[in-house]
């Protein structure tokens, strides 16, 4: 414990301190630090303590953090990576391209056998890596990037065209942002979904979920399952299990801050809802 702070076991880069009814939260990434508090004087005191032990440069209210642009007003906070997108489009030569209205063609089937393998796959992997970092604030491209990332070992020309479509989509949505309003509703809401074994190479399903605090989107993911599901019900049930773990993790962070909130998980599969409410009924998930 340093300066009276305690480590949050849900995130070891997050440190918290409570004193005289006020809360002080510090987020550390290597040598970059964000300080948040319910009392301004507590922030001034902490910066003084840090300056006595480390060489510190105070940049004032945050505007950029790890490539993320932060804008604040009376309604809330906006996060985006506009500069990152502009730099990416310039580096790839897509600054003047024709924009696309969607990041990927609907129902597009991609596999390891689609197209001709690229002679030099470094460009493809480099683009995927940059797009994965962009997913921090762009849930709208998460599914497309996750789908194309699985071909990084041996990408083809068809896969590269699909990546270029994401870049053209970014050209038409450079300023897309995440907004976190000044809402006092801290209830957790999770939405889960699974596609039901559409991967032609492995026949595995893909989980997709989105976690909200109130009306603010805080966590999302699109990821292929580790195993093959024997039915769509089993695939949906696995998706709910993954979303539940994420809900518990976010809820743990809220409790540590501390906030008390109820958690709700939503799924549109009636059979899965029956299984979730009756653990004895497991015929369709016994595998």
Number of C-alpha atoms within 10 A of each C-alpha: 7 7 9 10 15 16 16 15 12 15 12 11 14 19 22 19 16 15 9 5 7 12 16 20 18 18 15 13 11 6 6 9 13 13 15 14 16 12 12 11 10 16 17 10 11 15 16 13 12 12 13 10 8 10 7 12 8 9 8 6 11 15 13 14 13 8 14 19 18 17 15 15 9 7 11 12 14 17 22 23 24 20 14 17 21 16 12 20 19 12 10 12 11 17 18 10 13 13 17 16 14 17 21 19 10 7 7 8 10 18 19 17 13 13 14 13 16 16 10 11 16 13 13 23 19 11 18 21 14 13 23 15 13 22 18 17 22 19 18 12 20 21 20 20 23 19 18 19 20 15 18 17 12 17 27 22 16 17 25 22 11 19 22 18 21 21 26 22 20 26 22 15 16 16 15 16 17 19 19 18 16 12 12 8 11 18 17 23 19 22 20 25 22 26 16 20 20 15 16 12 11 13 16 20 26 25 25 22 23 20 25 20 24 17 16 18 18 17 18 21 19 20 18 21 19 9 12 16 20 16 15 19 20 24 26 27 26 23 25 26 15 18 26 20 11 19 23 14 14 20 23 18 16 18 12 17 18 13 12 13 15 10 18 14 16 14 17 11 15 10 14 22 16 12 18 15 9 10 8 8 12 14 9 15 17 8 10
